[in-house]
Amino acid sequence: MPANIKTESGSIVIDNNVLAIIAGVSAMESYGIVGMASKNAADGIFELLKFDNLSKGIKVNTEDGEINIELHVILEYGVRISTVGENIIDRVKFNITNLTGLSVNKIDVLVEGIRLK
């Protein structure tokens, strides 16, 4: 269900795919993240997504003006996972709130892999 913002002049509808792209670009700005991960249904193996397909590694659920986001990420080897995860959450929450005016209820960061340099 897309996000819906009601104004005096009418309504603004923001598709979940737009929110996923904002979240993906925001997450990629964080230090230590290599990219988003997408699960290959046939093999059950996660693959690194290119910048054009970031939204495939992100699930967005919008209900009652609140947004829940699930990010599947691949991190660099040697970074502190908890710190990178917190940075991703903070950056995504800040950008979604500033760009859309909607409140973010929950962001889950699922680390699906580590990439060696």
Secondary structure, DSSP 8 states (H G I E B T S, - for coil): --EEEE-SS-EEEE-HHHHHHHHHHHHHTSTTEEEEEEEETTTTEEEE--GGGGGGGEEEEEETTEEEEEEEEEEETTS-HHHHHHHHHHHHHHHHHHHH--EEEEEEEEEEEEE--
